[in-house]
Amino acid sequence: MKIKFYGYNTFILESSERKIAIDPDTSFYIFTLGKSMIPKEDWEGLTHLFITHGDPDHADAAGLIAKETGAKIIGGIGLQEGLGELRKEIQKNGLSCSEIEAGQVADFDGITVEGLETRHGILPLNIIPGMFKMTGEVVNADEGGLRLYLGPLRLLNIRKPMKVYSSGTISLLCGLLSTEKDNVPFAVGSIGLKLTFDGKRIVNFGDTLLMDSWHEMSPTKMIPFISLDTLQQSDNI
């Protein structure tokens, strides 16, 4: 099996029969901003696209690559609901997209996939200290919407019954003006993946906090055990 690492959490795993990508995203690097992290010449032959969550730097190129190659998209529960643009691409072009949950085991054309529990941590972004700050966090609620604040004064509060999985905050001018919006896509569909094919087991947790449930997975139970988050270069195994 050949493994190629492109940056962020973007990988291609290729065997004689399958060629799969993990987190086919778009680049945030200056000289390749907005382009697919996987060069177009490497799209050929892709059969499956696995997505660990809906952050733009993990999932943004999935729809385009799937449309061009016919590759099947696999991600966590809520991925399509949370990523409107991806859902439109899937519906418009008749793309194949499947969702799995933690603890579920499924087979995709000879690739055995087990969903693993993950939880995306808080995502802080402070571009200009005090002037622009953005934070995202995972939440679990049955009511949400949009809030707007002027300092401590709440100017707007739109709430309705809905399944809330995340919340994002943007703060300007040292908090003078801020807004909170529920169900921002940064952590939608968060899932860890244990992929088994061609005699190998490969684990990728995406972006996550440490989880107690991982104690059940030890290298002695999973030989060979490959954690793609720690791989920093192309390799053959």
N, C-alpha and C positions, 0 to 999 in steps of 0.2 A: 504494500500500500504506500502511496506517495502522499505526503502532507505538505501543503504549501501555505505559508502564513503571509498575509498582505498588510497587516497593521490592524490596530484596534482589536476586535475579536473576529476578524474575517479570515476564514480558512477555506481551502478546497482540499477534500479528501478524495483521492482517485485510485480505483483499482481497475482490473481488467474489464469489469462489467458495469461499474457504477462510478459516477463523478458527482459528488455532493458538495454544496457550499454551506457554511455556517455563517450566519449574520451578514448577508450580502448588502452592505450599506453604501452610502455615498461619503466622499472624503470631506473632512474639515481642515485638511492641510492647505496652506496658502496656495501652493502652485497647482493643486489638483482639486480645489474647492468645487464641490457640487458634482464631481465625476464619480463614477463607480469605483470603489476600492479594488474591485476585480477588473483588470483590463479586459476590454471586449474580446481580444484574441483568446482569452482563457474561458470565455462563456461556452464555447463549443463543446457539446457533449454533456453539459450539466443535466442531471436527471432529477435532483432533489435540492430544495433550498430550506434549510432549517433556521428558524429565527428564535432566539432566546427571549427577546422582548422588543417593544416598539420604539425604543430610542431611535432618533434619526441616524445616529452613528452605528446602528445595528441592523436596521430594516429598510432603509429608504430605497434601495435599488432592487428590492425583491420583485416588485410588480413588473418593472421594465425587463429584468433578466428573465423572469418566467414567461413573459409575452414573447420574447425573442427566441427562447430555447424550448418552451413547453415543459420546463421543469416543474415538479410538484412542490407546493409551498406547505411546510408543516411548522406550526407554532403552538403557543399556549392558548388556553381558553380566553376568549375575549379579544384576540388579536385583530380580527376583521372588524369587530364592533368599534374598537378603539382607534383604528387607523382608517379613517374615511377614504383617503386617496387609494390605499391598497385595496379596500373593498370595492371601489369603483373600477379599478383595473381588473379585478377578479370577475366582476359581473359583466363588464363590457367585453372582455376578451375570452370569457368562458374558461378561466384558469382554474386549476385544481388547488384547493386549499383545505387542509385538514387541521383540526385542533385537538390537542391532548392535554390531560391534566396530570398533576402530580400523582404518582402511584399507578397510573395507567400504562399498560404495555400494548403496543400495536405493531403490526408488520406493514412496511411500505416497500413492496417489491423486493422482498428478501432482506431488507434492513429492519432489524428489530429495534424498536425505540421504546425506552422507558422514560416517562416524565418524572423529573426529580423536583422536590420542593425547593423553591428559591424565594427570596424576598429582597427586592431592590431597596437599597438604602436611600437616605436623603441625598438629593442632587443639588448642591449649592453652586451658583455661578455669580461671581462678583466681578463684573467687567471693569467698572470704574469705581473704586472703593467709595462707598457712600452715595454714589450717584445712580448706579443701576445695579440692582441685585435680583437674582431670580433663584427660586428654590422650588424643588419638587419633592413630594414625599408620598409614600404609599399609605392609604387609609382604607377603612372598611366601614361604609355607612349606607343607609337606605334613603338618604335625602341629601341633595346637593344642588349646586347651581353656580352663581356668580356674586361676588361681593366687591364693592368699591369703597375705599376709605380716603378721607382727607385728614391726615394725622390720625388721632384716635376716633374721629367722627365717621360713622358709617353713612355713606351717601346713598348706597344702593345695596339691596339684598334680595336677589332672585333665588328662590329655592323651590324645588319640586321633588316629588318622590322619584328616585332613580337609584340604581346600583352604583355606588361610588367606590372606585378602586384607587384613585390617586387625587392629589390636589396640588396646584401650582400657585406660587405667589410671585408677583413682580412688584418691586419697591423702587421708587424713584426719589431722588433728592433727600437722601437720608431718612426715608420713610414718610416724607411729607405727603406723597401720593402713592397709594398701593392698591393692588387688585388681587383677588383670590378667585381662581377658577377650578372647578372640580373636573375630574376625568381628563387631565392632560395626558398625552400619549407616552410620556417618557418610560413608564414601567408597565404598560399594558401587555398582557399575555406573558408575563414573566414565567419562565419554565427552565429547569435544567434538563439536559439531554444525556441519556446514556445510549449510545449507538453501538449495535453489535452487528458486524458483517465481515465477511472474509476472514473469520477467525480472530478478529480484533474487537476489543471493547474500548470505546472512546467516550470520555465524559467531558462535557462543557457546561459550566454553570452560568455563563453570561455575566451580568453584573448582579451581585447579591451579597447580602450579609451572611455570616456563618450560620448554618442551621444544625440543630441537634440531630436531625434525622440522618445526616451524613455519616454519623458514627457507625452505621450499619454497613457502610461501604468501605472496606479496607483493601489495600493493595493485594493482600493474600487471597481475597475473594474475587479479585478482578485482575487476572494476569493474562496479557499485559494491561497495565493501567496507564492511561495517558491523559493528563490534564492539559487541555489545549490552552488554557489561560496562562500557563507558564512557558509555553513553547515560543521561542523568539526567532526561529529561523526555519527554513525549509528542511525537510528531512525525509528519509525513506525508512520504513520499518517493515 
